Amino acid sequence: MSTNDNTSTLKSTIDAVTGAAQNALGSITGSNADQAKGQAKEHKADAEYDASHATAKIPGFTASSSGAVTKDDPDRAAGSYNQTMGSAKETFGGLVGSEGIKAAGRNQNREGQNQEAKGQVNDFVGGISDRVTGTVGGAVAGLTGNQGAQASYQQQHDGGKTQQRGAEYDIQKKADAEYDASHRPV
C-alpha cells in the first residue's frame, strides 16, 4: 500500500537546490526570513532523500517506507548458499589436505558469487522497469481520470523502487566489504 507522499530522490534534490538558492538570496538581501525558509527547505530535502532510500533488508525480502515488500530474485539466495557451501568445502579440503575438494569448493564459491550477482542485476533492472512503467502508467491514468489504474500503477512503482533499493543495498554492502578487505593491513 502506498502512502503516495511522492518522496523521491529527484524531489529531494530539487528541494535542496531551491532551499540553497533561497538561503543564498536571503544572505545577499539580508533577509533572515528567506535564510530561515531556505534552511528549512534544505533540511526537509535531507529528510526526503533519506526517506526515499529507506529500506529494511531481511534475507530474501526488502521492505520500504512506502509499505511495499518485495521478494528477492531466487538466484540471490541460491548464490549466497553456494558461496557458503563452497567456502565450507574449501576450508574442509584445506584441513584434510585434499586439493580436489579445495578446488571444488573454490569453484562453487565463485559460481555462487556469479549467481548472486545475476539475481541482483535482475532485481535492479526489474525494479527500474517497474518504476518507469508505474510512473508513466500512473501519469496516463491520472490524465484520463482512472483512479483505480492510477493506484495500481503507484503500487507497481513503489514495488519497483523497493526492489531496486534492495538490490542497491546488497551491491553496496558487497562493495564495502571488498573495499575493507583490500585495505586491511597485511
BALOFI-608582 format. One line per 4 residues: their letters; for each residue x, y, z of N, C-alpha, C, CB. Coordinates in steps of 0.02 Angstrom, whole numbers, always signed. Glycine has a CB too. Layout:
% BALOFI-608582
A	X Y Z X Y Z X Y Z X Y Z  ...;
This chain:
% BALOFI-608582
MSTN	+42 -59 +0 +0 +0 +0 +44 +62 +0 -48 +0 +61  +30 +109 -41 +71 +169 -49 +43 +226 -7 +74 +189 -122  +89 +264 +21 +68 +324 +57 +60 +381 +7 +119 +343 +112  +85 +372 -54 +82 +422 -107 +107 +490 -84 +10 +428 -133;
DNTS	+162 +490 -46 +191 +552 -23 +240 +581 -72 +224 +542 +44  +249 +548 -129 +293 +571 -182 +365 +583 -158 +266 +633 -213  +387 +547 -108 +455 +553 -85 +501 +521 -137 +464 +520 -15  +546 +561 -164 +591 +534 -214 +658 +570 -210 +561 +541 -284;
TLKS	+708 +538 -239 +774 +568 -241 +773 +632 -282 +825 +518 -270  +737 +631 -339 +734 +691 -381 +701 +749 -344 +694 +675 -446  +645 +734 -311 +611 +787 -273 +656 +815 -218 +545 +760 -242  +692 +772 -184 +735 +796 -130 +792 +838 -159 +764 +737 -90;
TIDA	+818 +820 -217 +871 +859 -248 +845 +928 -269 +900 +822 -311  +787 +930 -299 +757 +995 -319 +745 +1038 -257 +691 +983 -358  +718 +1009 -204 +706 +1048 -143 +772 +1072 -112 +668 +1005 -92  +824 +1032 -115 +889 +1053 -88 +917 +1112 -127 +939 +995 -88;
VTGA	+912 +1109 -193 +937 +1164 -235 +897 +1228 -224 +935 +1144 -309  +831 +1222 -223 +790 +1283 -212 +800 +1310 -142 +716 +1268 -225  +809 +1267 -93 +823 +1290 -25 +889 +1326 -20 +822 +1232 +24  +941 +1300 -53 +1006 +1332 -53 +1002 +1400 -88 +1059 +1288 -88;
AQNA	+964 +1403 -143 +957 +1466 -179 +920 +1518 -136 +919 +1455 -245  +867 +1496 -102 +829 +1542 -59 +872 +1565 -1 +765 +1508 -34  +912 +1520 +27 +957 +1537 +82 +1009 +1589 +58 +992 +1474 +109  +1037 +1577 -2 +1088 +1623 -29 +1056 +1691 -44 +1119 +1594 -94;
LGSI	+996 +1691 -71 +961 +1754 -85 +950 +1793 -20 +894 +1741 -121  +930 +1756 +32 +920 +1788 +97 +984 +1817 +124 +891 +1738 +146  +1040 +1783 +113 +1105 +1809 +136 +1123 +1873 +98 +1160 +1757 +126  +1111 +1873 +33 +1129 +1931 -9 +1085 +1991 +9 +1121 +1914 -84;
TGSN	+1020 +1979 +17 +974 +2034 +31 +969 +2052 +105 +905 +2017 +5  +999 +2010 +147 +996 +2022 +219 +930 +2001 +250 +1008 +2094 +233  +892 +1959 +216 +827 +1937 +241 +835 +1874 +282 +778 +1926 +182  +828 +1881 +348 +832 +1823 +392 +775 +1774 +379 +831 +1846 +465;
ADQA	+717 +1799 +359 +660 +1756 +345 +674 +1710 +286 +597 +1799 +332  +703 +1739 +232 +720 +1699 +173 +774 +1648 +190 +743 +1743 +115  +822 +1668 +231 +875 +1622 +251 +845 +1563 +290 +928 +1658 +294  +801 +1578 +337 +770 +1526 +378 +727 +1479 +335 +727 +1558 +434;
KGQA	+689 +1508 +289 +648 +1466 +245 +692 +1422 +201 +602 +1511 +200  +746 +1450 +176 +792 +1411 +135 +824 +1354 +174 +847 +1456 +106  +845 +1368 +235 +875 +1316 +276 +823 +1262 +294 +904 +1346 +341  +762 +1283 +307 +709 +1234 +322 +696 +1189 +262 +643 +1271 +343;
KEHK	+697 +1219 +202 +685 +1179 +141 +743 +1130 +130 +678 +1226 +80  +804 +1152 +145 +862 +1107 +139 +857 +1048 +188 +928 +1146 +151  +837 +1062 +250 +829 +1009 +300 +774 +960 +279 +812 +1038 +369  +719 +987 +251 +664 +945 +227 +690 +901 +170 +604 +988 +204;
ADAE	+731 +929 +126 +759 +891 +70 +803 +834 +95 +800 +937 +23  +842 +846 +147 +883 +793 +175 +839 +736 +202 +927 +820 +233  +784 +754 +235 +739 +703 +262 +704 +665 +205 +686 +735 +308  +685 +701 +152 +654 +668 +94 +702 +619 +62 +630 +721 +42;
YDAS	+765 +639 +55 +816 +595 +24 +823 +532 +66 +884 +632 +18  +829 +540 +131 +836 +482 +175 +774 +436 +170 +846 +504 +248  +715 +466 +168 +653 +427 +164 +649 +390 +97 +592 +471 +173  +673 +421 +43 +668 +389 -22 +716 +330 -28 +684 +439 -78;
HATA	+766 +326 +15 +814 +271 +15 +804 +223 +74 +884 +298 +16  +752 +235 +114 +741 +193 +173 +716 +124 +153 +691 +227 +221  +754 +74 +171 +734 +5 +159 +754 -37 +219 +766 -23 +94  +715 -88 +229 +733 -138 +280 +747 -202 +242 +675 -148 +334;
KIPG	+807 -227 +251 +829 -287 +213 +832 -346 +260 +898 -275 +180  +793 -397 +245 +796 -460 +281 +810 -513 +228 +730 -475 +322  +840 -568 +247 +857 -619 +196 +797 -638 +153 +885 -681 +229  +804 -625 +88 +752 -644 +40 +700 -592 +26 +719 -704 +64;
FTAS	+698 -537 +66 +646 -487 +57 +674 -417 +70 +588 -500 +105  +639 -367 +42 +654 -297 +55 +588 -262 +69 +693 -264 -5  +587 -218 +119 +528 -177 +134 +550 -104 +132 +497 -195 +204  +504 -61 +110 +521 +10 +105 +473 +53 +144 +522 +31 +32;
SSGA	+489 +117 +148 +448 +164 +185 +379 +173 +152 +483 +231 +191  +373 +155 +88 +308 +161 +54 +260 +105 +75 +317 +160 -21  +287 +54 +110 +246 -2 +130 +252 -62 +84 +175 +19 +136  +289 -53 +29 +297 -108 -19 +347 -159 +9 +321 -81 -88;
VTKD	+333 -223 -3 +377 -277 +15 +389 -318 -48 +347 -321 +74  +452 -331 -64 +468 -370 -123 +511 -430 -105 +503 -327 -177  +503 -483 -143 +541 -544 -134 +601 -540 -181 +498 -608 -148  +660 -559 -156 +720 -558 -197 +717 -611 -251 +782 -568 -154;
DPDR	+753 -599 -305 +761 -649 -358 +790 -712 -327 +807 -622 -416  +765 -771 -345 +788 -833 -315 +864 -846 -324 +750 -891 -345  +893 -819 -377 +965 -828 -387 +1006 -795 -332 +986 -798 -455  +979 -745 -300 +1017 -712 -246 +1027 -759 -187 +980 -648 -224;
AAGS	+973 -792 -165 +978 -838 -108 +1017 -900 -127 +908 -857 -83  +1005 -927 -187 +1041 -987 -209 +1116 -971 -216 +1012 -1013 -276  +1132 -913 -241 +1202 -894 -248 +1236 -886 -181 +1208 -829 -287  +1201 -857 -134 +1229 -849 -67 +1241 -917 -35 +1181 -807 -23;
YNQT	+1194 -963 -44 +1201 -1031 -17 +1262 -1065 -49 +1137 -1073 -31  +1269 -1059 -114 +1326 -1090 -148 +1393 -1060 -126 +1319 -1083 -224  +1393 -996 -111 +1455 -965 -86 +1473 -995 -17 +1447 -889 -81  +1423 -1001 +26 +1434 -1028 +93 +1459 -1100 +89 +1370 -1024 +135;
MGSA	+1424 -1141 +49 +1444 -1211 +42 +1513 -1217 +10 +1392 -1250 +1  +1527 -1175 -39 +1592 -1176 -72 +1648 -1159 -24 +1593 -1129 -131  +1636 -1108 +18 +1687 -1089 +68 +1698 -1145 +118 +1666 -1025 +104  +1644 -1178 +138 +1650 -1234 +186 +1690 -1291 +155 +1579 -1258 +208;
KETF	+1676 -1308 +92 +1713 -1361 +58 +1787 -1342 +51 +1682 -1375 -12  +1799 -1279 +33 +1868 -1257 +25 +1906 -1263 +91 +1870 -1184 +0  +1875 -1243 +146 +1906 -1248 +212 +1917 -1321 +231 +1862 -1213 +265  +1866 -1363 +220 +1872 -1434 +235 +1928 -1466 +194 +1805 -1470 +223;
GGLV	+1930 -1449 +130 +1983 -1476 +87 +2052 -1456 +111 +1973 -1452 +16  +2058 -1395 +135 +2122 -1372 +163 +2140 -1409 +226 +2120 -1298 +176  +2091 -1423 +268 +2104 -1458 +331 +2125 -1531 +321 +2042 -1456 +375  +2094 -1564 +272 +2110 -1635 +261 +2164 -1644 +208 +2048 -1673 +241;
GSEG	+2186 -1589 +179 +2240 -1592 +130 +2218 -1617 +61 +2293 -1636 +155  +2155 -1607 +44 +2130 -1630 -21 +2123 -1570 -69 +2061 -1665 -14  +2169 -1567 -116 +2167 -1511 -165 +2104 -1515 -208 +2229 -1512 -209  +2079 -1575 -222 +2019 -1583 -262 +1958 -1552 -229 +2006 -1657 -276;
IKAA	+1949 -1567 -164 +1892 -1539 -127 +1900 -1463 -120 +1886 -1572 -56  +1961 -1442 -108 +1976 -1371 -101 +1959 -1334 -167 +2050 -1360 -82  +1980 -1362 -223 +1967 -1330 -288 +1892 -1331 -304 +2005 -1367 -344  +1858 -1386 -288 +1785 -1390 -299 +1749 -1337 -258 +1759 -1461 -282;
GRNQ	+1771 -1327 -196 +1741 -1276 -154 +1753 -1206 -181 +1769 -1280 -84  +1813 -1193 -205 +1830 -1128 -234 +1786 -1114 -295 +1905 -1124 -253  +1776 -1166 -337 +1734 -1158 -397 +1661 -1146 -377 +1739 -1221 -441  +1636 -1183 -328 +1567 -1174 -306 +1557 -1104 -277 +1547 -1228 -254;
NREG	+1606 -1080 -240 +1602 -1013 -212 +1599 -961 -269 +1664 -999 -166  +1642 -968 -318 +1644 -921 -375 +1578 -923 -414 +1703 -937 -422  +1552 -984 -426 +1488 -990 -461 +1431 -959 -420 +1473 -1064 -475  +1434 -966 -355 +1384 -935 -311 +1387 -859 -314 +1393 -958 -240;
QNQE	+1447 -832 -317 +1454 -759 -323 +1423 -735 -388 +1529 -738 -320  +1436 -771 -443 +1408 -752 -507 +1332 -758 -507 +1438 -795 -563  +1306 -811 -476 +1234 -823 -472 +1200 -767 -431 +1220 -892 -442  +1231 -749 -375 +1202 -696 -334 +1203 -630 -371 +1241 -690 -267;
AKGQ	+1258 -616 -406 +1263 -553 -445 +1209 -551 -499 +1333 -546 -476  +1197 -608 -532 +1145 -611 -584 +1077 -595 -554 +1144 -682 -617  +1063 -622 -495 +999 -607 -461 +993 -534 -442 +992 -650 -400  +1049 -504 -420 +1048 -433 -402 +1034 -390 -463 +1114 -413 -369;
VNDF	+1067 -407 -519 +1055 -369 -581 +982 -377 -603 +1103 -393 -638  +955 -438 -599 +885 -448 -618 +838 -405 -575 +866 -522 -610  +851 -403 -509 +810 -363 -465 +818 -288 -479 +827 -377 -392  +879 -267 -491 +892 -196 -504 +857 -173 -568 +968 -184 -510;
VGGI	+867 -211 -622 +838 -193 -687 +761 -200 -684 +866 -238 -743  +737 -253 -653 +665 -262 -646 +633 -206 -606 +650 -329 -614  +669 -184 -553 +644 -129 -512 +639 -64 -551 +689 -119 -452  +691 -50 -590 +690 +11 -631 +633 +8 -682 +758 +21 -668;
SDRV	+625 -50 -712 +571 -59 -761 +503 -48 -730 +574 -129 -792  +492 -76 -671 +427 -66 -637 +417 +7 -616 +423 -111 -575  +471 +40 -596 +465 +110 -577 +444 +152 -637 +531 +137 -548  +477 +141 -694 +461 +180 -755 +390 +165 -778 +512 +164 -811;
TGTV	+373 +100 -782 +305 +81 -803 +253 +111 -756 +299 +5 -807  +266 +107 -691 +220 +134 -642 +212 +209 -648 +242 +116 -573  +267 +243 -659 +265 +317 -665 +227 +338 -728 +336 +346 -667  +245 +308 -785 +213 +326 -848 +139 +306 -847 +250 +294 -908;
GGAV	+126 +244 -826 +57 +220 -823 +15 +263 -776 +55 +148 -801  +44 +281 -719 +9 +323 -671 -7 +392 -699 +49 +330 -608  +41 +420 -736 +29 +485 -767 -28 +482 -818 +93 +512 -800  -27 +430 -860 -80 +422 -910 -147 +411 -876 -64 +363 -958;
AGLT	-148 +368 -825 -210 +355 -789 -236 +418 -755 -200 +299 -736  -189 +459 -730 -209 +523 -699 -241 +570 -750 -149 +556 -667  -212 +571 -810 -239 +615 -862 -308 +592 -885 -192 +617 -921  -319 +527 -885 -384 +500 -907 -434 +496 -850 -375 +431 -938;
GNQG	-411 +510 -788 -455 +509 -730 -470 +440 -703 -519 +542 -748  -431 +391 -722 -442 +322 -699 -404 +313 -633 -418 +270 -752  -438 +326 -577 -406 +323 -511 -386 +253 -491 -452 +352 -460  -424 +203 -511 -407 +133 -496 -341 +113 -528 -463 +86 -518;
AQAS	-334 +130 -592 -272 +114 -628 -214 +155 -600 -280 +128 -704  -228 +216 -582 -176 +259 -553 -149 +229 -488 -203 +330 -541  -193 +204 -446 -172 +173 -383 -132 +109 -397 -233 +157 -339  -154 +71 -446 -119 +9 -465 -49 +25 -491 -159 -30 -518;
YQQQ	-44 +75 -533 +22 +95 -559 +67 +122 -503 +14 +148 -614  +37 +157 -454 +77 +182 -398 +106 +124 -358 +34 +227 -352  +66 +71 -349 +91 +11 -314 +147 -22 -354 +34 -39 -303  +140 -24 -420 +193 -52 -462 +257 -11 -455 +170 -55 -536;
HDGG	+250 +55 -456 +307 +100 -447 +341 +88 -380 +285 +173 -454  +300 +85 -327 +328 +76 -260 +362 +9 -252 +272 +83 -208  +333 -43 -281 +365 -109 -279 +431 -109 -317 +318 -162 -308  +432 -77 -374 +493 -72 -413 +548 -34 -376 +480 -40 -480;
KTQQ	+528 +20 -344 +576 +59 -306 +605 +18 -249 +543 +124 -279  +562 -19 -215 +584 -61 -159 +632 -115 -184 +524 -93 -123  +614 -146 -240 +656 -198 -269 +725 -170 -289 +622 -230 -330  +724 -112 -321 +787 -80 -341 +829 -62 -280 +772 -16 -383;
RGAE	+799 -32 -229 +836 -12 -170 +865 -73 -133 +791 +28 -122  +829 -129 -132 +855 -190 -101 +917 -215 -137 +802 -244 -100  +916 -214 -203 +974 -235 -242 +1032 -186 -231 +957 -239 -318  +1017 -121 -231 +1070 -71 -219 +1102 -82 -151 +1040 +0 -224;
YDIQ	+1061 -96 -101 +1086 -106 -33 +1136 -164 -32 +1028 -120 +16  +1117 -221 -62 +1161 -279 -62 +1224 -268 -103 +1124 -340 -88  +1217 -235 -160 +1275 -220 -202 +1324 -175 -165 +1253 -187 -269  +1298 -123 -131 +1340 -78 -93 +1373 -113 -35 +1300 -18 -68;
KKAD	+1336 -157 -1 +1364 -194 +56 +1422 -238 +33 +1309 -238 +88  +1415 -270 -24 +1469 -312 -51 +1529 -270 -71 +1443 -353 -112  +1516 -213 -103 +1571 -169 -123 +1609 -142 -62 +1543 -110 -165  +1572 -125 -10 +1605 -101 +52 +1648 -156 +83 +1552 -77 +102;
AEYD	+1622 -218 +83 +1660 -274 +112 +1724 -287 +71 +1617 -337 +115  +1718 -284 +5 +1777 -295 -37 +1828 -239 -28 +1756 -299 -111  +1804 -177 -21 +1849 -121 -9 +1886 -130 +57 +1811 -54 -10  +1847 -147 +109 +1877 -156 +175 +1929 -212 +174 +1824 -172 +227;
ASHR	+1914 -267 +139 +1960 -323 +135 +2024 -304 +97 +1926 -384 +101  +2018 -263 +46 +2076 -244 +7 +2120 -192 +42 +2055 -217 -60  +2093 -159 +92 +2130 -108 +129 +2150 -130 +200 +2090 -44 +133  +2141 -194 +214 +2161 -221 +279 +2237 -226 +282 +2128 -291 +291;
PV	+2267 -207 +337 +2340 -214 +343 +2359 -288 +340 +2366 -182 +409  +2412 -301 +305 +2434 -371 +297 +2479 -392 +353 +2468 -380 +231;
